[in-house]
Amino acid sequence: MPPAGGAAGASPFAARLDALRQAFAQGRVEAASPEVQALHDEALAVDAWRDAAEAALLLAKGHANREQPLPAQQWAERAAGHALRAGAAELEASAWVLLASERARALRPVPAMQAVGHVLRRMADVDEPRTVATVFTGVTLAFEALGLDLHALESARRALQAGTVLADEAILLRLRINLVHSGLHAWDQLHEVDADKAAALLAELRWPLEAVDRTTAELAARGVPGRTSHDFLRAGWLVRAGDDAAAAPLLQALVDEARGMPPGLMAEGWLLHGELLRRRGEDGTRSAARALELAERFADDGAVWLRRRARAEDLAGRPDAALPLLLRCHARQMASVRAALDARVDELAARLVDLHLRDENRQLRAHNQGLQDDVRQYSRLAETDALTGLPNRRALEAEFEARRGPGPLVLAVLDLDHFKRINDRFSHLVGDAVLRQAGALMAASLRAPDLLARLGGEEFVALAALPPDEAAGAFERVRRSLAEHAWGEIAEGLQVTVSIGVTAVSAGEDLIAALARADALLYRAKHEGRDRVVHDAG
């Protein structure tokens, strides 16, 4: 059996992972995906968390490249959870940055910004230059998708700073291109409000652009393509620097000859070409029409494409059509800014509430000690758990007595894994939210006649009128409902799983005996690695 992900020595899955990465790089994503998923499942079965994380991340990237945002996000979430268990901060950061980009592309600014915030916090533990460069390049793409061009520029700077120590010309070329691309969009935001900063930014972009020029010229001399994207960047820089005469032939060549460029870059090329023609007193409507044609085929409703469509409508002489697009673009950008602020405010508010509750609890313990016996007595009399809304121990005892009879009955003890760590890391306020959400998910995974009660703390008990041979499958669904839930909506980096012990109740058996047997099975589930179902039924 392969060792767990934390064991010393080379991974037994490494060779297969390398081969599958090559298959994905060669475009055989559809054919290789089932094998990647099989490797993921095998790695999970032996707690090889790092290998499982790498496989999940590979699947997430495959779905993202095929424009499948929902499965891409789901696999990225799994990769982040596996990497957290493996203690692989660089893999976790890579998973979260992909999740941020996909959420941004799906026009979900709040969760996208939450993911970006989590990535930036996790990167405090990572100093390997290649990882830093890769992750901050991903953060750059996420910010660009959200329309936050100045933030994207800062991330691109950070990526290039890390990449300079690698002495790898191919990596440096990509990082410099990304910096210039982000910088030109940031200039568009700056030049109307701060001309001095915009001028300084253009001066900063000159040296990476010249480095890109030298590298692509060397590559072209060796027959390696790359001049088209560089010419686009050079033309964009010249236009913003006011050198229309030098930009004109580059733009003309781009719109006449370039093929295979990404739709966004091609649209930008047509827009720059048309705007240059208009400044020279010539007709730019043909360029506007080509940019609009690309927008109709490829545009989403994000800020970047909204701004391109607005520029095209204005270039076509339809300012009345451009204005609503600009307003929507502005609204998208403001939503992203509000998401960043809200995420920060929510974090601070949660801390304040937690401090307030702690102080209040200290006061209650100090001044109301004599009332605690009464509170406990009233709680025992109630049939409902106050925190989760589920039945409590009293209700469980009554239901067990009512169901004891000739029909089939199974009892399960369900215990949230590492719950103390959740409280310690995220606060008791988050812990309470986890208990409520976990109770709701598990109850929803059971059938309507079945009962789920909160026994106390993070422990729950279920009664189900099931034959023994159906019990394991039923509670496996309950386990998956927690393992696959997007817990990051409660707190970034949060992952919750449950261990379950299931036993068949004998006719006439009392509750204490059944609970003791289920508890023993639960202990086995914990000892065997948690996040699993152990049963004696069937």
PLY file of the C-alpha trace (Angstrom):
ply
format ascii 1.0
element vertex 538
property float x
property float y
property float z
element edge 537
property int vertex1
property int vertex2
end_header
0.00 0.00 0.00
1.41 3.45 -0.87
2.35 5.57 2.11
0.36 8.60 3.20
1.11 12.00 1.73
3.10 13.06 4.76
5.45 10.05 4.71
9.09 10.38 3.84
10.43 9.31 0.47
9.27 9.67 -3.09
5.56 9.49 -3.79
4.40 6.25 -5.44
2.04 8.38 -7.56
4.74 10.79 -8.83
5.46 9.07 -12.15
1.77 8.77 -13.03
1.16 12.40 -12.11
4.04 13.54 -14.34
2.68 11.51 -17.26
-0.81 12.91 -16.78
0.51 16.48 -16.61
2.22 15.84 -19.94
-1.04 14.52 -21.38
-2.87 17.67 -20.27
-0.09 19.87 -21.68
-0.44 18.07 -25.02
-4.16 18.80 -25.13
-5.38 15.30 -24.24
-7.45 16.61 -21.33
-10.69 14.80 -22.13
-9.02 11.41 -22.53
-6.73 11.72 -19.50
-9.24 13.19 -17.02
-10.76 9.82 -15.93
-7.29 8.52 -15.10
-6.48 11.67 -13.11
-9.72 11.25 -11.16
-8.90 7.58 -10.52
-5.46 8.57 -9.21
-7.12 11.20 -6.99
-9.42 8.58 -5.48
-6.56 6.11 -4.95
-4.49 8.77 -3.19
-7.42 9.69 -0.94
-7.92 6.04 -0.01
-4.42 5.92 1.52
-4.42 9.49 2.92
-1.84 10.62 0.37
-3.16 14.15 0.67
-0.48 15.94 -1.36
-0.90 13.61 -4.34
-4.69 13.94 -4.07
-4.28 17.74 -4.02
-2.08 17.71 -7.13
-4.55 15.49 -9.00
-7.52 17.66 -7.97
-5.67 20.82 -9.01
-4.85 19.27 -12.39
-8.55 18.46 -12.92
-9.53 21.99 -11.85
-7.15 23.52 -14.42
-8.46 21.16 -17.10
-12.05 22.23 -16.49
-11.03 25.89 -16.36
-9.28 25.66 -19.73
-12.43 24.10 -21.19
-14.57 26.99 -19.90
-16.37 24.80 -17.33
-16.42 27.09 -14.27
-18.56 25.02 -11.90
-16.52 21.76 -11.97
-13.34 23.88 -12.05
-14.39 25.55 -8.78
-15.45 22.26 -7.20
-12.13 20.56 -7.95
-10.18 23.64 -6.84
-12.03 23.55 -3.51
-11.13 19.86 -3.09
-7.50 20.60 -3.98
-7.34 23.36 -1.37
-8.78 21.07 1.30
-6.38 18.21 0.47
-3.40 20.58 0.41
-4.36 21.99 3.80
-4.32 18.47 5.25
-0.98 17.78 3.60
0.50 20.97 5.00
1.44 21.96 1.42
1.04 25.73 1.58
2.19 26.27 -2.02
-0.38 23.81 -3.40
-3.13 25.28 -1.25
-2.28 28.78 -2.50
-2.31 27.58 -6.13
-5.73 25.98 -5.62
-7.16 29.10 -4.02
-5.79 31.37 -6.73
-7.47 29.21 -9.39
-10.65 29.33 -7.35
-10.39 33.13 -7.18
-9.98 33.41 -10.97
-12.91 31.08 -11.69
-15.19 32.90 -9.24
-14.21 36.19 -10.84
-14.93 34.83 -14.33
-18.28 33.59 -13.03
-19.06 37.17 -11.92
-19.04 36.31 -8.20
-16.98 39.22 -6.82
-17.59 38.57 -3.11
-16.39 34.93 -3.01
-13.67 35.81 -5.54
-12.29 38.49 -3.23
-12.58 36.12 -0.26
-10.47 33.61 -2.15
-7.89 36.26 -3.09
-7.66 37.31 0.55
-7.10 33.73 1.62
-4.37 33.28 -1.00
-2.51 36.38 0.14
-2.64 35.25 3.77
-1.36 31.77 2.88
1.50 33.21 0.82
2.99 34.59 4.03
4.19 31.00 4.64
5.65 30.51 1.14
8.97 31.88 -0.09
9.89 29.52 -2.98
10.33 31.92 -5.96
8.71 29.75 -8.64
5.62 29.23 -6.47
5.42 32.93 -5.57
5.68 33.90 -9.25
3.01 31.37 -10.28
0.57 32.29 -7.54
0.85 36.06 -7.98
0.40 35.64 -11.74
-2.88 33.92 -10.92
-3.83 36.72 -8.52
-3.12 39.17 -11.34
-5.59 37.36 -13.62
-8.24 37.33 -10.87
-7.90 41.08 -10.30
-8.06 41.73 -14.05
-11.26 39.67 -14.35
-12.75 41.78 -11.56
-11.71 45.02 -13.29
-9.29 45.98 -10.48
-6.43 46.98 -12.77
-4.27 48.78 -10.20
-4.39 45.74 -7.92
-3.56 43.53 -10.89
-0.50 45.67 -11.63
0.75 45.32 -8.06
0.39 41.53 -8.24
2.22 41.43 -11.59
5.08 43.42 -10.04
5.27 40.93 -7.17
5.32 37.98 -9.59
8.17 39.50 -11.66
10.13 40.32 -8.50
10.01 36.64 -7.53
10.78 35.49 -11.07
13.97 37.51 -11.42
15.85 35.11 -9.11
14.99 32.08 -11.26
17.24 32.99 -14.22
14.75 31.28 -16.55
14.24 33.36 -19.71
10.97 31.64 -20.67
9.42 32.40 -17.27
10.79 35.94 -17.23
9.36 36.60 -20.69
5.86 35.60 -19.56
6.13 37.62 -16.34
7.34 40.74 -18.17
4.55 40.44 -20.73
2.02 40.13 -17.89
3.48 43.19 -16.17
3.30 45.34 -19.30
-0.22 44.12 -20.08
-1.45 44.90 -16.55
0.43 48.18 -16.51
-1.21 49.45 -19.70
-4.68 48.74 -18.28
-3.69 50.43 -15.03
-2.55 53.46 -17.04
-6.07 53.67 -18.49
-7.42 54.05 -14.95
-4.74 56.51 -13.85
-4.29 58.99 -16.67
-7.63 60.77 -16.20
-7.17 61.26 -12.46
-3.39 61.51 -11.91
-1.36 62.38 -15.00
1.95 62.38 -13.10
1.47 58.82 -11.81
0.37 57.70 -15.27
3.54 59.17 -16.80
5.70 57.49 -14.15
4.00 54.18 -14.87
4.74 54.43 -18.60
8.39 55.11 -17.76
8.43 52.06 -15.46
6.99 49.85 -18.22
9.67 50.87 -20.73
12.41 48.56 -19.38
10.34 45.32 -19.21
8.95 46.14 -22.66
12.48 46.54 -24.03
13.48 43.25 -22.37
10.49 41.56 -24.01
11.55 43.11 -27.32
15.08 41.67 -27.05
13.88 38.21 -26.00
11.21 37.91 -28.70
13.68 39.10 -31.34
16.10 36.36 -30.26
13.28 33.80 -30.35
12.15 34.99 -33.79
15.71 34.58 -35.06
15.51 30.93 -33.95
12.11 30.48 -35.62
10.06 30.63 -32.41
6.81 32.69 -32.78
5.94 35.45 -30.36
6.25 38.75 -32.20
2.50 39.27 -32.57
1.74 39.57 -28.85
4.84 41.71 -28.36
3.88 44.05 -31.20
0.48 44.48 -29.57
2.11 45.52 -26.28
4.56 47.82 -28.04
1.73 49.48 -30.00
-0.31 49.92 -26.84
2.59 51.56 -25.06
3.28 53.91 -28.00
-0.38 54.95 -28.24
-0.50 55.79 -24.53
2.81 57.64 -24.83
1.27 59.75 -27.63
3.51 58.41 -30.41
0.77 57.63 -32.94
3.19 57.73 -35.87
5.24 54.83 -34.49
2.15 52.91 -33.33
0.26 53.11 -36.65
2.26 50.56 -38.70
2.33 48.09 -35.81
-1.44 48.30 -35.34
-2.07 48.07 -39.08
0.03 44.92 -39.27
-1.80 43.45 -36.28
-5.29 43.93 -37.67
-4.26 42.90 -41.21
-2.09 39.87 -40.50
-2.43 38.55 -36.94
-4.14 35.21 -36.54
-4.67 33.02 -33.50
-4.42 35.82 -30.96
-6.69 35.59 -27.89
-10.04 37.33 -28.54
-9.41 39.95 -25.87
-6.08 41.02 -27.36
-7.51 41.08 -30.87
-10.40 43.27 -29.71
-7.93 45.62 -28.02
-5.92 45.76 -31.25
-8.96 46.77 -33.32
-9.99 49.36 -30.72
-6.56 50.96 -30.58
-6.42 50.96 -34.39
-9.82 52.65 -34.68
-9.09 55.21 -31.97
-5.80 56.11 -33.66
-7.60 56.56 -37.03
-10.19 58.81 -35.38
-7.48 61.02 -33.84
-5.99 61.40 -37.33
-9.38 62.45 -38.71
-9.97 59.15 -40.51
-12.88 56.70 -40.32
-12.60 54.14 -37.50
-16.03 52.51 -37.87
-14.65 49.37 -39.55
-12.36 48.79 -36.58
-15.29 49.39 -34.22
-17.39 46.83 -36.11
-14.65 44.18 -35.85
-14.25 44.82 -32.10
-18.04 44.53 -31.62
-18.09 41.33 -33.65
-15.52 39.83 -31.27
-17.53 41.08 -28.28
-20.69 39.39 -29.54
-18.82 36.08 -29.87
-16.67 36.06 -26.75
-17.74 38.72 -24.26
-18.97 37.90 -20.78
-20.62 40.48 -18.55
-17.43 41.32 -16.68
-15.90 44.78 -16.37
-13.14 44.20 -18.94
-15.42 43.27 -21.85
-18.03 45.88 -20.86
-15.34 48.55 -21.17
-14.26 47.21 -24.58
-17.84 47.19 -25.86
-18.34 50.76 -24.61
-15.20 51.91 -26.45
-16.39 50.16 -29.62
-19.85 51.77 -29.47
-18.28 55.20 -28.94
-15.86 54.58 -31.81
-18.83 53.64 -34.01
-20.42 57.03 -33.26
-23.02 55.70 -30.77
-22.21 57.42 -27.46
-25.77 56.80 -26.22
-25.10 53.05 -26.45
-21.68 53.39 -24.85
-22.89 55.17 -21.70
-24.99 52.31 -20.22
-22.11 49.93 -20.83
-19.71 52.23 -18.99
-22.16 52.51 -16.11
-22.42 48.72 -15.88
-18.62 48.46 -16.04
-18.37 50.98 -13.19
-20.97 49.04 -11.20
-18.98 45.82 -11.68
-15.81 47.50 -10.46
-17.59 49.02 -7.46
-19.03 45.61 -6.60
-15.50 44.22 -6.55
-14.27 47.06 -4.36
-17.21 46.62 -2.00
-16.52 42.89 -1.88
-12.94 43.57 -0.77
-14.12 46.05 1.86
-16.97 43.84 3.03
-14.67 40.86 3.45
-12.36 42.96 5.62
-15.25 44.47 7.61
-16.84 41.05 8.16
-13.54 39.70 9.46
-13.18 42.59 11.90
-16.84 42.36 12.96
-16.50 38.64 13.67
-13.49 39.34 15.87
-15.36 42.07 17.76
-18.38 39.85 18.30
-16.16 37.04 19.50
-14.41 39.36 21.98
-17.76 40.69 23.15
-19.11 37.18 23.72
-16.02 36.15 25.63
-16.29 39.20 27.87
-19.99 38.58 28.38
-19.34 34.95 29.31
-16.72 35.99 31.85
-19.21 38.36 33.43
-21.91 35.70 33.50
-19.60 33.19 35.14
-18.49 35.75 37.71
-21.90 37.25 38.62
-24.51 34.61 37.75
-22.98 31.39 39.03
-26.10 30.72 41.06
-28.31 30.74 37.96
-26.44 28.05 36.02
-28.21 25.12 37.70
-31.57 26.60 36.71
-30.39 27.14 33.13
-29.23 23.54 32.86
-32.53 22.30 34.30
-34.59 24.30 31.79
-32.37 23.05 28.95
-32.97 19.44 29.98
-36.72 20.02 29.91
-36.67 21.40 26.39
-37.07 19.02 23.44
-35.01 21.13 21.00
-31.33 21.98 20.93
-31.10 25.78 21.10
-28.11 26.17 18.78
-28.94 23.82 15.90
-32.73 23.54 16.19
-32.38 19.73 16.14
-33.95 17.37 18.68
-31.85 16.99 21.84
-30.97 14.04 24.10
-34.38 14.07 25.77
-36.15 13.85 22.41
-33.76 11.11 21.27
-34.57 8.97 24.31
-38.30 9.33 23.72
-38.01 8.55 19.99
-35.79 5.50 20.66
-38.36 4.04 23.05
-41.14 4.68 20.52
-39.25 2.95 17.69
-38.08 -0.16 19.53
-40.00 -3.03 18.04
-39.93 -5.74 15.43
-38.98 -3.50 12.49
-35.39 -2.78 11.38
-33.61 0.06 13.19
-30.03 1.37 13.04
-28.35 3.89 15.31
-25.40 6.06 14.29
-23.11 8.30 16.31
-21.69 11.15 14.18
-18.79 13.27 15.41
-17.31 16.31 13.60
-13.58 15.80 13.05
-11.06 18.10 14.76
-13.78 20.45 15.97
-11.56 21.95 18.66
-9.13 23.03 15.94
-11.98 24.82 14.17
-12.84 26.74 17.33
-9.18 27.52 18.05
-8.34 28.63 14.52
-11.54 30.37 13.40
-13.25 31.33 16.73
-16.20 29.89 18.62
-18.52 32.08 16.57
-17.47 30.18 13.44
-17.67 26.92 15.40
-21.33 27.61 16.21
-22.02 28.36 12.56
-20.35 25.05 11.61
-22.54 23.13 14.09
-25.69 24.72 12.67
-24.70 24.12 9.03
-23.46 20.57 9.68
-26.69 19.70 11.47
-28.76 21.05 8.60
-26.69 19.19 5.95
-26.78 15.87 7.78
-30.51 16.13 8.54
-31.22 16.93 4.88
-29.20 13.87 3.79
-31.40 11.54 5.83
-34.92 10.49 4.89
-37.87 12.38 6.33
-38.90 9.63 8.85
-35.35 9.39 10.26
-34.23 11.36 13.31
-31.04 13.37 13.81
-30.40 14.71 17.32
-27.56 16.70 18.79
-26.17 14.77 21.72
-23.83 17.55 22.86
-20.77 19.45 21.65
-19.90 18.26 18.16
-21.60 14.86 18.60
-24.85 13.89 16.91
-26.97 10.71 16.95
-29.23 9.41 14.17
-31.99 6.80 14.19
-33.01 5.29 10.86
-35.56 2.60 10.08
-33.26 0.83 7.62
-32.27 -2.78 6.99
-28.66 -3.36 8.08
-27.41 -3.84 4.50
-28.64 -0.37 3.49
-27.21 1.51 6.48
-23.64 1.99 5.23
-24.76 3.57 1.95
-27.23 5.87 3.68
-24.63 7.24 6.09
-21.98 7.47 3.37
-24.31 10.02 1.74
-24.40 11.89 5.06
-20.58 11.87 5.23
-20.26 13.19 1.66
-22.73 15.99 2.33
-20.17 17.51 4.71
-16.98 16.57 2.86
-18.20 18.14 -0.41
-19.82 21.25 1.04
-18.28 24.67 0.23
-17.31 25.55 3.81
-15.25 28.49 2.59
-18.47 30.53 2.45
-18.42 30.54 6.28
-14.68 31.13 6.72
-11.84 31.06 4.23
-9.81 27.86 4.51
-12.48 26.07 6.55
-12.96 22.34 5.86
-15.33 20.13 7.86
-15.65 16.33 7.83
-17.47 13.81 10.01
-16.67 10.34 11.34
-19.61 7.95 11.79
-20.14 4.71 13.69
-23.28 2.75 12.67
-24.81 -0.23 14.46
-27.95 -2.34 14.00
-30.24 -2.16 17.06
-31.38 -5.54 18.36
-35.00 -6.11 19.35
-35.53 -5.03 22.95
-32.05 -3.46 23.25
-31.81 -0.29 25.35
-30.37 3.03 24.18
-27.27 2.90 26.39
-26.12 -0.42 24.93
-26.71 0.71 21.32
-24.89 4.01 21.93
-21.93 2.19 23.49
-21.58 -0.10 20.47
-21.91 2.79 17.99
-19.35 4.79 20.01
-16.86 1.94 19.70
-17.37 1.92 15.92
-16.95 5.69 15.87
-13.65 5.29 17.72
-12.52 2.89 15.00
-13.45 5.47 12.33
-11.37 8.10 14.13
-8.45 5.73 14.59
-8.49 4.71 10.92
-8.12 8.29 9.70
-11.48 10.08 10.22
-13.90 11.23 7.49
-15.32 7.72 7.10
-18.18 5.39 8.05
-17.53 2.24 10.11
-20.45 -0.14 10.68
-21.32 -3.60 11.96
-24.46 -3.87 9.83
-24.82 -6.28 6.95
0 1
1 2
2 3
3 4
4 5
5 6
6 7
7 8
8 9
9 10
10 11
11 12
12 13
13 14
14 15
15 16
16 17
17 18
18 19
19 20
20 21
21 22
22 23
23 24
24 25
25 26
26 27
27 28
28 29
29 30
30 31
31 32
32 33
33 34
34 35
35 36
36 37
37 38
38 39
39 40
40 41
41 42
42 43
43 44
44 45
45 46
46 47
47 48
48 49
49 50
50 51
51 52
52 53
53 54
54 55
55 56
56 57
57 58
58 59
59 60
60 61
61 62
62 63
63 64
64 65
65 66
66 67
67 68
68 69
69 70
70 71
71 72
72 73
73 74
74 75
75 76
76 77
77 78
78 79
79 80
80 81
81 82
82 83
83 84
84 85
85 86
86 87
87 88
88 89
89 90
90 91
91 92
92 93
93 94
94 95
95 96
96 97
97 98
98 99
99 100
100 101
101 102
102 103
103 104
104 105
105 106
106 107
107 108
108 109
109 110
110 111
111 112
112 113
113 114
114 115
115 116
116 117
117 118
118 119
119 120
120 121
121 122
122 123
123 124
124 125
125 126
126 127
127 128
128 129
129 130
130 131
131 132
132 133
133 134
134 135
135 136
136 137
137 138
138 139
139 140
140 141
141 142
142 143
143 144
144 145
145 146
146 147
147 148
148 149
149 150
150 151
151 152
152 153
153 154
154 155
155 156
156 157
157 158
158 159
159 160
160 161
161 162
162 163
163 164
164 165
165 166
166 167
167 168
168 169
169 170
170 171
171 172
172 173
173 174
174 175
175 176
176 177
177 178
178 179
179 180
180 181
181 182
182 183
183 184
184 185
185 186
186 187
187 188
188 189
189 190
190 191
191 192
192 193
193 194
194 195
195 196
196 197
197 198
198 199
199 200
200 201
201 202
202 203
203 204
204 205
205 206
206 207
207 208
208 209
209 210
210 211
211 212
212 213
213 214
214 215
215 216
216 217
217 218
218 219
219 220
220 221
221 222
222 223
223 224
224 225
225 226
226 227
227 228
228 229
229 230
230 231
231 232
232 233
233 234
234 235
235 236
236 237
237 238
238 239
239 240
240 241
241 242
242 243
243 244
244 245
245 246
246 247
247 248
248 249
249 250
250 251
251 252
252 253
253 254
254 255
255 256
256 257
257 258
258 259
259 260
260 261
261 262
262 263
263 264
264 265
265 266
266 267
267 268
268 269
269 270
270 271
271 272
272 273
273 274
274 275
275 276
276 277
277 278
278 279
279 280
280 281
281 282
282 283
283 284
284 285
285 286
286 287
287 288
288 289
289 290
290 291
291 292
292 293
293 294
294 295
295 296
296 297
297 298
298 299
299 300
300 301
301 302
302 303
303 304
304 305
305 306
306 307
307 308
308 309
309 310
310 311
311 312
312 313
313 314
314 315
315 316
316 317
317 318
318 319
319 320
320 321
321 322
322 323
323 324
324 325
325 326
326 327
327 328
328 329
329 330
330 331
331 332
332 333
333 334
334 335
335 336
336 337
337 338
338 339
339 340
340 341
341 342
342 343
343 344
344 345
345 346
346 347
347 348
348 349
349 350
350 351
351 352
352 353
353 354
354 355
355 356
356 357
357 358
358 359
359 360
360 361
361 362
362 363
363 364
364 365
365 366
366 367
367 368
368 369
369 370
370 371
371 372
372 373
373 374
374 375
375 376
376 377
377 378
378 379
379 380
380 381
381 382
382 383
383 384
384 385
385 386
386 387
387 388
388 389
389 390
390 391
391 392
392 393
393 394
394 395
395 396
396 397
397 398
398 399
399 400
400 401
401 402
402 403
403 404
404 405
405 406
406 407
407 408
408 409
409 410
410 411
411 412
412 413
413 414
414 415
415 416
416 417
417 418
418 419
419 420
420 421
421 422
422 423
423 424
424 425
425 426
426 427
427 428
428 429
429 430
430 431
431 432
432 433
433 434
434 435
435 436
436 437
437 438
438 439
439 440
440 441
441 442
442 443
443 444
444 445
445 446
446 447
447 448
448 449
449 450
450 451
451 452
452 453
453 454
454 455
455 456
456 457
457 458
458 459
459 460
460 461
461 462
462 463
463 464
464 465
465 466
466 467
467 468
468 469
469 470
470 471
471 472
472 473
473 474
474 475
475 476
476 477
477 478
478 479
479 480
480 481
481 482
482 483
483 484
484 485
485 486
486 487
487 488
488 489
489 490
490 491
491 492
492 493
493 494
494 495
495 496
496 497
497 498
498 499
499 500
500 501
501 502
502 503
503 504
504 505
505 506
506 507
507 508
508 509
509 510
510 511
511 512
512 513
513 514
514 515
515 516
516 517
517 518
518 519
519 520
520 521
521 522
522 523
523 524
524 525
525 526
526 527
527 528
528 529
529 530
530 531
531 532
532 533
533 534
534 535
535 536
536 537
